[in-house]
Amino acid sequence: MLSVIDYLIAKFTGLHASSFGKGFVGFVLAAVVLYVTQYFVAGYSISWIAAIIGALVYGVVDYFLPGDQEM
């Protein structure tokens, strides 16, 4: 789901100009999605700090998993 949202943001805003910009947008997007999920899933609660840590973990795992890097 994060990949689809990231793709749509990059497609409509053009924020994929640099590797750092794309990584930062992906990090912020992951943190926001993790935090906002608590409003749609019953029994799920997360703090901003936990969302940031989760986004960091997601970024590290995404970095090490092989995949196509072009959009």
Stockholm file with secondary structure:
# STOCKHOLM 1.0

chainA/1-71         MLSVIDYLIAKFTGLHASSFGKGFVGFVLAAVVLYVTQYFVAGYSISWIAAIIGALVYGVVDYFLPGDQEM
#=GR chainA/1-71 SS CHHHHHHHHHHHHCCCSSHHHHHHHHHHHHHHHHHHGGGTSTTCCCCHHHHHHHHHHHHHHHHHSCCCCCC
#=GC SS_cons        CHHHHHHHHHHHHCCCSSHHHHHHHHHHHHHHHHHHGGGTSTTCCCCHHHHHHHHHHHHHHHHHSCCCCCC
//
